[in-house]
Amino acid sequence: MLNRSSSSSRNDSSFSTTFVFQIISPSKGEGGFGLAFTLSPSDRLPGAAAGHYLGLFNSANNGQSSNNIFAVEFDTVNGFNEGTDSEGNYVGININSVKSEAGKPASYIGDANRLGSFEELLLDSGKPIQAWIEYDGVTKLINVTIAPMGQDKPVQPLIPFQYDLSKVVKADMYAGFSASTGEKASSHYILGWSFSTKGAAPPLNLARLPIAVPEKNSSSFRPSVIAIIASLCGVTILLFVILFFLTVYRRKWQHFEALEDWELDSPHRFRYQDLHTATKGFKKSEIIGVGGFGTVYRGRLPTSAIEVAVKKINHNSIQGLREFTAEIESLGCLRHKNLVNLQGWASTGSDVYAYGILLLEVACGRKPVETSDFILIDSVIEHHRTGGIIDAADPKLNSAFVVEEMELVLGLGLLCSHRKRNARPTMRQVTRYLNWEAQLPVIDDLGSPDSPSSRQKFMEVSGSSNMITGSYPSSSIHYMSTSSIDAGR
C-alpha cells in the first residue's frame, strides 16, 4: 500500500514515520519473505517479483538507478544472493535494489533511555513490533529504530546511515509498504501507521491498535499440496479397507465352500453362488412357498439345468449341527416312491412341515393328495376332531400296533404340519416326543377342513430323481406349478 507524499525542496526532503507491524509465520524460521517500508515514484510497480524482490523489483531492473525507490526491509529469511533460503532476522536499508546498503540483525536497546547492548528481536515471532524511520534532509542522516510494541523508542537507533536521498526521491513520491511470499509464506500486518514530512510523526495510540491472532495449527503447505496429500491418504485408507474385507470374505467363503469328509459319499453341499444364480438372486417372483423357518424358491441349477426347489433358512433359525448332519445323511440314503432323492441343501435347517406329512403318509398308508377331493391332512384333522384319530391309521395294519404309539405318530404328524408355523415343534422337540421324554401338547386350532387356509397344498414337481424337495404326489405329476404352495408350506 502506497500513499502519496510531496516535499517543497529536493534539498530538504525530510520525513519521519512510525508504524507497528506483525509478522505471523507457520513456525519460526519457515516463513517468508518479510515486508518493507517504501518510498516509490508510483503506486504501481508492474513486473515486480515475489520472494526476495519483496514486490518492488525484478531480475531485470534490480539495482538500476532509474527505479528511484528507497526501502527499509524487515527480512525473515537469508538476504538476496546469500545462498539457500534459511532462517533470517534482518533489517536493512535498500536503495534501488534488494541488496542492502546498510543493515543489521533485528535488535533493540532494552533500556530505552540509556545506551547499551542490543537484544535480539524476532521479526516473525508473531508479536507486534514498532519501528521508527527518520530522515534529516539537512544532515542527510537516516535512522532506523525498532522495539517491541509498548516500549518507548530507544535513544540509540539500530541503523544510523549517512546518505543523500535527494539522489533517489523525487518531488512527488508515494509512501507505503510492500511485502511478498513465495514457496514460503507468512501473514504480514500493519496495525498502525503515522507519517509526516514536517517534523516528527505523530505518536500512535497503541491502546487502540488491533492485534492479529495467529491461526492454530497453521500449515506452510500450499492448498494444492494439502489437497494432494489428503487425496493420497484417502485412497490409501480405502485400499486397506477393501483389502481387509476381501481377505476376511475369502477366508469365510473358502471355509463355507469346503466339503467335509462325511459329504464325499453323500449328497453334497451346493455353492451359494450356484443357488443364487439358480433362483435369480432369490428373487421374490421365484417364491413358491414359506415354511416354518425359511422361504422356498423355484430355481434351475446353472451347471446341469436341473429344476429344483431351494429353501433359504431364516437367520434366526437355530438347530444343532449334529442333528442337521444326521438328518442329511439319513435323507440322502432314503428311497421312497413318493420322495425325490435328496441332492443337496441353500443351510443347517430342516423342513418340519414335510416331516409331519411324511409321518401321516407312513401311518395312514395314503398319499398326501390322492384326488381333488381328498387331502390327507384334512382327513386326519377330521378324525382328530371327532375324537377318533386312531381310525385314520392304515387299515392294512389290521390294528397290529400299539395304540398309544400310533396316536403319538398321528398327533405328531398333525403338530409338525400345523397351519401356524409358530406352533410347529423343532426337530429336537420331535425327538423328545418320539422317545417319550416329553408329553405331546394338546393339538388345537387346526382350522376347518373345508376352509382354503387349512388345506395344505403341496409342490407339484417333476418325477426326476435330481430334485430338491420334500413330500409330493406320486410320479404321475410331470410339471411344477407356480401356485402350487401356500403359506402353510
C-alpha positions as CSV (number, residue, x, y, z in Angstrom):
1,M,0.0,0.0,0.0
2,L,1.4,3.3,-1.0
3,N,0.3,6.9,-0.2
4,R,1.4,10.0,-2.0
5,S,3.8,12.4,-0.3
6,S,5.5,15.5,-1.5
7,S,8.2,18.0,-0.4
8,S,8.8,21.6,-1.4
9,S,12.5,21.2,-1.9
10,R,14.6,18.3,-3.1
11,N,17.4,19.5,-0.8
12,D,15.2,19.4,2.2
13,S,13.2,16.2,1.7
14,S,12.9,15.3,5.4
15,F,10.4,12.8,6.6
16,S,9.5,10.9,9.8
17,T,7.3,7.8,10.1
18,T,6.5,5.2,12.8
19,F,4.4,2.1,12.5
20,V,3.5,-1.1,14.2
21,F,3.7,-4.4,12.2
22,Q,3.2,-8.0,13.0
23,I,4.5,-11.0,11.1
24,I,3.0,-14.4,11.7
25,S,4.7,-17.4,10.2
26,P,3.7,-21.1,10.4
27,S,6.7,-21.7,12.6
28,K,10.0,-20.0,13.5
29,G,12.3,-19.8,10.5
30,E,9.8,-21.2,8.0
31,G,8.1,-18.0,6.8
32,G,8.9,-15.6,4.1
33,F,9.9,-13.2,2.9
34,G,9.2,-10.2,5.1
35,L,8.0,-6.7,4.4
36,A,9.4,-3.2,3.6
37,F,8.6,0.4,4.2
38,T,8.9,2.1,0.7
39,L,9.2,5.4,-1.0
40,S,8.4,5.0,-4.7
41,P,7.6,7.3,-7.6
42,S,4.5,5.3,-8.5
43,D,1.9,3.4,-6.6
44,R,2.1,0.6,-9.2
45,L,5.2,-1.4,-9.9
46,P,4.4,-3.6,-12.9
47,G,6.7,-6.6,-13.3
48,A,7.7,-6.6,-9.6
49,A,8.6,-10.2,-8.4
50,A,7.8,-12.1,-5.2
51,G,10.2,-13.8,-2.9
52,H,13.4,-11.8,-2.1
53,Y,12.3,-9.0,-4.5
54,L,9.6,-8.0,-2.0
55,G,7.2,-6.9,-4.7
56,L,9.5,-3.9,-5.5
57,F,12.0,-5.2,-8.1
58,N,12.6,-8.0,-10.5
59,S,15.7,-9.6,-12.0
60,A,15.8,-7.1,-14.9
61,N,15.6,-3.8,-13.1
62,N,17.2,-4.8,-9.8
63,G,20.0,-2.3,-9.0
64,Q,19.0,0.3,-11.6
65,S,19.1,4.0,-10.5
66,S,16.0,4.7,-12.6
67,N,14.0,2.8,-10.1
68,N,14.1,5.8,-7.6
69,I,13.0,3.5,-4.8
70,F,14.0,3.8,-1.1
71,A,13.1,0.9,1.2
72,V,13.7,-0.3,4.7
73,E,13.3,-4.1,4.7
74,F,12.4,-6.3,7.6
75,D,13.5,-9.7,6.3
76,T,12.7,-13.1,7.8
77,V,14.9,-15.2,5.6
78,N,18.5,-15.0,4.4
79,G,19.2,-12.0,2.2
80,F,19.3,-11.8,-1.6
81,N,22.2,-13.8,-3.1
82,E,23.2,-15.3,0.2
83,G,22.7,-18.9,-0.7
84,T,19.8,-21.2,0.2
85,D,16.9,-19.6,2.0
86,S,17.0,-20.3,5.7
87,E,16.2,-18.5,8.9
88,G,16.8,-14.8,8.7
89,N,16.1,-11.9,11.1
90,Y,17.4,-8.8,9.4
91,V,16.7,-5.1,9.0
92,G,18.3,-3.3,6.0
93,I,18.3,0.0,4.1
94,N,17.9,-0.6,0.3
95,I,18.4,1.9,-2.5
96,N,17.1,0.9,-5.9
97,S,17.9,-2.8,-5.1
98,V,17.2,-5.7,-2.9
99,K,20.8,-5.6,-1.8
100,S,21.1,-3.6,1.4
101,E,23.3,-0.5,1.6
102,A,23.3,-0.9,5.3
103,G,21.8,-3.4,7.7
104,K,21.9,-5.3,11.0
105,P,20.3,-8.2,12.7
106,A,17.0,-7.2,14.2
107,S,17.6,-6.0,17.7
108,Y,16.9,-3.1,20.1
109,I,18.2,-1.5,23.3
110,G,16.4,-3.0,26.3
111,D,16.6,0.2,28.3
112,A,15.1,2.8,26.0
113,N,16.6,5.7,27.9
114,R,20.2,4.6,28.0
115,L,22.9,3.5,25.6
116,G,23.7,-0.2,25.9
117,S,24.0,-3.5,24.2
118,F,21.4,-4.7,21.7
119,E,19.0,-7.5,22.4
120,E,17.7,-9.8,19.6
121,L,14.1,-9.1,18.5
122,L,12.5,-11.8,16.3
123,L,10.6,-10.3,13.5
124,D,8.4,-13.3,12.8
125,S,7.7,-14.1,16.5
126,G,4.0,-13.2,15.9
127,K,4.3,-10.3,18.4
128,P,3.7,-6.7,17.4
129,I,6.8,-4.6,16.8
130,Q,7.1,-0.9,16.5
131,A,9.5,0.8,14.0
132,W,10.7,4.4,13.6
133,I,12.3,5.6,10.3
134,E,13.6,9.2,10.1
135,Y,15.5,11.1,7.5
136,D,17.0,14.6,8.0
137,G,17.4,16.3,4.7
138,V,19.9,18.8,6.1
139,T,22.3,16.3,7.8
140,K,21.5,13.5,5.2
141,L,21.2,11.0,8.1
142,I,18.8,8.1,8.1
143,N,17.9,6.5,11.4
144,V,16.1,3.1,11.7
145,T,14.9,2.0,15.2
146,I,12.8,-0.9,16.4
147,A,11.4,-2.2,19.7
148,P,8.6,-4.4,21.0
149,M,5.3,-2.6,20.9
150,G,4.6,-0.8,24.2
151,Q,8.3,0.1,24.9
152,D,9.4,3.7,24.4
153,K,11.5,4.5,21.4
154,P,15.2,3.7,22.3
155,V,17.6,6.6,22.3
156,Q,20.0,4.7,20.2
157,P,18.9,3.7,16.7
158,L,19.6,0.2,15.3
159,I,20.9,1.6,12.0
160,P,22.3,5.1,11.6
161,F,23.2,5.6,7.8
162,Q,24.5,8.7,6.1
163,Y,23.0,9.0,2.6
164,D,21.7,11.8,0.4
165,L,18.2,10.7,-0.5
166,S,17.8,13.7,-2.9
167,K,19.6,11.4,-5.4
168,V,16.7,9.0,-5.1
169,V,13.5,10.7,-4.2
170,K,11.6,13.0,-6.5
171,A,9.4,16.0,-5.7
172,D,6.3,13.7,-5.6
173,M,6.7,10.3,-4.0
174,Y,4.4,7.5,-2.7
175,A,5.0,6.3,0.9
176,G,3.7,2.9,2.0
177,F,4.5,-0.8,2.4
178,S,5.3,-3.8,0.3
179,A,5.5,-7.5,1.2
180,S,5.9,-10.8,-0.6
181,T,5.7,-14.5,-0.1
182,G,6.8,-17.4,-2.3
183,E,7.1,-21.1,-1.6
184,K,7.4,-19.9,2.0
185,A,4.5,-17.8,3.3
186,S,3.8,-15.5,6.2
187,S,1.0,-13.2,7.1
188,H,2.1,-9.5,7.3
189,Y,0.0,-7.0,9.2
190,I,0.4,-3.2,9.6
191,L,-1.5,-2.5,12.8
192,G,-1.0,1.3,12.9
193,W,1.0,3.9,10.9
194,S,1.9,7.6,11.2
195,F,3.8,9.6,8.6
196,S,4.9,13.2,8.4
197,T,7.2,15.4,6.1
198,K,7.1,18.2,8.7
199,G,8.8,17.2,11.9
200,A,8.3,14.1,13.9
201,A,5.5,11.7,13.0
202,P,2.5,11.9,15.4
203,P,2.7,9.2,18.1
204,L,0.3,6.2,17.8
205,N,-2.4,5.4,20.3
206,L,-1.1,1.9,21.0
207,A,-4.1,1.0,23.2
208,R,-6.5,1.3,20.2
209,L,-4.5,-0.8,17.8
210,P,-5.8,-4.2,16.8
211,I,-3.8,-7.4,17.4
212,A,-3.7,-10.2,14.8
213,V,-4.3,-13.6,16.4
214,P,-2.2,-16.5,14.9
215,E,-4.3,-19.3,13.4
216,K,-4.0,-22.6,15.3
217,N,-2.3,-25.4,13.5
218,S,-1.4,-23.2,10.6
219,S,0.4,-25.0,7.8
220,S,3.2,-23.9,5.5
221,F,1.9,-26.2,2.7
222,R,0.1,-24.7,-0.2
223,P,-3.5,-25.7,-0.7
224,S,-2.7,-27.8,-3.7
225,V,-0.1,-29.8,-1.8
226,I,-2.6,-30.3,1.1
227,A,-5.2,-31.5,-1.4
228,I,-2.8,-34.0,-2.9
229,I,-1.7,-35.4,0.4
230,A,-5.3,-35.7,1.6
231,S,-6.3,-37.5,-1.6
232,L,-3.5,-39.9,-1.3
233,C,-4.3,-40.6,2.3
234,G,-7.9,-41.2,1.4
235,V,-7.1,-43.6,-1.4
236,T,-4.6,-45.5,0.8
237,I,-7.2,-45.9,3.6
238,L,-9.8,-47.1,1.0
239,L,-7.4,-49.7,-0.4
240,F,-6.6,-51.0,3.0
241,V,-10.3,-51.3,3.9
242,I,-11.0,-53.1,0.6
243,L,-8.1,-55.5,1.1
244,F,-9.2,-56.2,4.7
245,F,-12.7,-57.1,3.6
246,L,-11.5,-59.2,0.7
247,T,-9.2,-61.2,2.9
248,V,-11.9,-61.8,5.5
249,Y,-14.5,-62.6,2.9
250,R,-12.3,-65.0,1.0
251,R,-11.5,-66.9,4.3
252,K,-15.1,-67.2,5.2
253,W,-16.0,-68.2,1.6
254,Q,-13.3,-70.8,1.4
255,H,-14.5,-72.2,4.8
256,F,-18.1,-72.3,3.6
257,E,-17.3,-73.9,0.2
258,A,-15.0,-76.7,1.6
259,L,-16.7,-80.1,1.7
260,E,-16.3,-82.2,4.8
261,D,-15.4,-85.9,4.8
262,W,-18.9,-87.1,5.5
263,E,-20.2,-85.3,2.5
264,L,-17.9,-87.0,-0.1
265,D,-20.2,-90.1,-0.4
266,S,-23.4,-88.4,0.4
267,P,-25.5,-85.6,-1.2
268,H,-23.1,-82.7,-1.1
269,R,-23.3,-79.0,-0.4
270,F,-24.0,-76.7,-3.2
271,R,-22.1,-73.5,-3.8
272,Y,-24.1,-70.5,-2.7
273,Q,-23.3,-68.7,-5.9
274,D,-24.9,-71.6,-7.9
275,L,-28.1,-71.4,-5.8
276,H,-28.1,-67.6,-6.1
277,T,-27.9,-67.9,-9.8
278,A,-30.5,-70.7,-10.0
279,T,-33.1,-68.6,-8.1
280,K,-32.3,-65.4,-10.0
281,G,-30.8,-63.9,-6.9
282,F,-33.6,-65.2,-4.6
283,K,-36.0,-63.0,-6.5
284,K,-39.4,-62.5,-5.0
285,S,-41.1,-63.6,-8.1
286,E,-39.5,-67.1,-7.7
287,I,-41.0,-67.7,-4.3
288,I,-43.2,-70.8,-4.3
289,G,-43.8,-71.1,-0.5
290,V,-42.9,-70.1,3.0
291,G,-42.1,-72.7,5.7
292,G,-41.7,-72.6,9.4
293,F,-38.3,-71.0,9.3
294,G,-37.5,-70.4,5.7
295,T,-38.7,-69.4,2.2
296,V,-38.8,-71.8,-0.7
297,Y,-37.7,-70.6,-4.2
298,R,-38.1,-72.2,-7.6
299,G,-34.8,-72.5,-9.4
300,R,-32.8,-74.2,-12.1
301,L,-29.2,-75.2,-11.5
302,P,-26.8,-73.4,-13.9
303,T,-24.4,-76.4,-14.2
304,S,-27.0,-79.1,-15.0
305,A,-30.2,-77.2,-15.8
306,I,-32.0,-79.4,-13.2
307,E,-35.1,-77.8,-11.9
308,V,-35.0,-77.5,-8.1
309,A,-36.8,-76.1,-5.1
310,V,-34.4,-74.2,-2.8
311,K,-35.1,-73.4,0.8
312,K,-33.4,-70.4,2.3
313,I,-33.3,-70.6,6.1
314,N,-34.0,-67.5,8.2
315,H,-31.1,-66.1,10.1
316,N,-32.9,-66.5,13.4
317,S,-33.4,-70.3,12.9
318,I,-31.3,-72.4,15.3
319,Q,-30.6,-76.1,15.0
320,G,-27.6,-78.1,16.2
321,L,-25.0,-79.1,13.6
322,R,-25.1,-82.7,14.9
323,E,-28.9,-83.1,14.3
324,F,-28.5,-81.4,10.9
325,T,-25.7,-83.7,9.8
326,A,-27.6,-86.8,11.0
327,E,-30.7,-85.7,9.1
328,I,-28.9,-85.0,5.9
329,E,-27.1,-88.4,6.0
330,S,-30.4,-90.1,6.6
331,L,-32.4,-88.3,3.9
332,G,-29.5,-88.9,1.5
333,C,-30.0,-92.7,1.8
334,L,-33.8,-92.6,1.9
335,R,-35.6,-94.2,-1.0
336,H,-39.4,-93.9,-1.5
337,K,-41.7,-93.9,-4.5
338,N,-43.3,-90.7,-3.3
339,L,-40.0,-89.0,-2.5
340,V,-37.4,-87.5,-4.8
341,N,-33.8,-88.3,-3.8
342,L,-32.1,-85.6,-1.8
343,Q,-29.3,-83.9,-3.8
344,G,-28.2,-81.0,-1.6
345,W,-29.2,-78.4,0.8
346,A,-29.4,-73.4,0.4
347,S,-28.1,-74.1,5.3
348,T,-28.4,-76.2,8.6
349,G,-32.2,-76.1,8.7
350,S,-34.9,-78.8,8.2
351,D,-38.4,-78.9,6.9
352,V,-40.6,-79.8,9.9
353,Y,-43.7,-79.5,7.9
354,A,-42.6,-82.1,5.3
355,Y,-41.6,-84.4,8.2
356,G,-45.1,-84.2,9.6
357,I,-46.6,-85.0,6.2
358,L,-44.2,-88.0,6.0
359,L,-45.4,-89.3,9.4
360,L,-49.0,-89.1,8.2
361,E,-48.2,-90.9,5.0
362,V,-46.5,-93.8,6.8
363,A,-49.1,-94.1,9.5
364,C,-52.1,-93.8,7.2
365,G,-50.7,-95.6,4.2
366,R,-52.1,-93.0,1.8
367,K,-50.7,-90.3,-0.5
368,P,-50.8,-86.6,0.6
369,V,-53.1,-85.8,-2.3
370,E,-54.9,-88.6,-4.0
371,T,-57.7,-86.7,-5.7
372,S,-59.0,-83.2,-5.8
373,D,-61.5,-84.2,-3.1
374,F,-59.1,-86.0,-0.8
375,I,-56.3,-84.2,1.1
376,L,-54.6,-86.5,3.7
377,I,-54.1,-83.9,6.3
378,D,-57.7,-82.7,6.1
379,S,-58.8,-86.3,6.6
380,V,-56.6,-86.8,9.7
381,I,-57.8,-83.4,11.1
382,E,-61.4,-84.6,10.8
383,H,-60.7,-87.8,12.6
384,H,-59.0,-85.8,15.3
385,R,-62.0,-83.5,15.7
386,T,-64.4,-86.4,16.2
387,G,-62.1,-87.9,18.8
388,G,-61.1,-91.0,16.8
389,I,-57.8,-90.1,15.4
390,I,-56.8,-93.8,15.6
391,D,-59.3,-94.5,12.9
392,A,-57.0,-92.7,10.4
393,A,-54.4,-95.4,10.7
394,D,-53.6,-97.7,7.7
395,P,-56.4,-100.3,7.7
396,K,-53.9,-102.8,6.1
397,L,-52.2,-103.0,9.5
398,N,-55.3,-104.7,10.9
399,S,-54.7,-102.9,14.2
400,A,-51.4,-104.7,14.7
401,F,-49.8,-101.8,16.5
402,V,-49.6,-100.2,19.9
403,V,-52.5,-97.7,20.1
404,E,-50.5,-95.2,22.2
405,E,-47.7,-95.3,19.7
406,M,-50.0,-94.8,16.7
407,E,-51.8,-91.9,18.4
408,L,-48.4,-90.3,19.1
409,V,-47.3,-90.7,15.4
410,L,-50.6,-89.3,14.1
411,G,-50.7,-86.5,16.6
412,L,-47.1,-85.6,16.0
413,G,-47.7,-85.6,12.2
414,L,-50.6,-83.1,12.8
415,L,-48.4,-80.9,15.1
416,C,-45.5,-80.8,12.6
417,S,-47.8,-79.8,9.8
418,H,-49.8,-77.3,11.8
419,R,-51.1,-74.4,9.7
420,K,-49.4,-71.9,12.0
421,R,-45.7,-72.3,11.6
422,N,-45.0,-70.9,15.1
423,A,-47.0,-73.8,16.5
424,R,-44.7,-76.5,14.9
425,P,-42.1,-78.1,17.1
426,T,-38.4,-78.1,16.5
427,M,-36.7,-81.4,15.4
428,R,-35.1,-81.6,18.9
429,Q,-38.6,-81.5,20.4
430,V,-39.8,-84.1,17.9
431,T,-37.1,-86.4,19.0
432,R,-38.1,-86.0,22.7
433,Y,-41.7,-86.8,21.8
434,L,-40.8,-89.9,19.9
435,N,-38.6,-91.1,22.8
436,W,-41.4,-90.4,25.3
437,E,-39.2,-87.9,27.1
438,A,-41.9,-85.2,26.7
439,Q,-45.7,-85.3,26.5
440,L,-47.2,-84.3,23.2
441,P,-49.1,-80.9,23.7
442,V,-52.8,-80.5,23.1
443,I,-53.4,-80.0,19.3
444,D,-56.0,-77.4,18.6
445,D,-56.8,-74.6,16.2
446,L,-56.1,-76.7,13.2
447,G,-58.6,-74.9,11.1
448,S,-61.8,-76.1,9.3
449,P,-61.2,-78.9,6.7
450,D,-63.3,-77.0,4.2
451,S,-61.5,-73.6,4.6
452,P,-58.8,-72.8,2.0
453,S,-56.5,-71.7,4.8
454,S,-56.5,-75.2,6.3
455,R,-55.8,-77.1,3.1
456,Q,-52.1,-77.7,2.9
457,K,-51.2,-77.8,-0.8
458,F,-48.0,-79.4,-2.0
459,M,-45.4,-78.7,-4.6
460,E,-46.1,-80.5,-7.9
461,V,-42.7,-81.4,-9.2
462,S,-41.1,-83.5,-11.9
463,G,-40.5,-87.1,-11.2
464,S,-36.8,-86.6,-11.8
465,S,-34.6,-88.0,-9.0
466,N,-32.4,-84.9,-9.1
467,M,-34.9,-82.5,-7.5
468,I,-34.5,-80.9,-4.1
469,T,-37.9,-81.1,-2.3
470,G,-39.9,-82.8,0.4
471,S,-43.0,-84.9,0.0
472,Y,-45.1,-84.6,-3.1
473,P,-47.8,-86.5,-5.0
474,S,-46.9,-89.6,-7.0
475,S,-44.8,-89.7,-10.1
476,S,-47.8,-89.2,-12.3
477,I,-47.3,-85.4,-11.9
478,H,-44.8,-84.1,-14.5
479,Y,-44.5,-80.3,-14.0
480,M,-44.1,-77.6,-11.4
481,S,-46.9,-75.2,-10.8
482,T,-46.1,-71.5,-9.9
483,S,-49.0,-71.5,-7.5
484,S,-48.5,-75.0,-6.0
485,I,-48.0,-74.0,-2.4
486,D,-49.5,-71.5,0.1
487,A,-48.5,-70.0,3.4
488,G,-48.8,-73.4,5.1
489,R,-45.7,-74.9,3.3
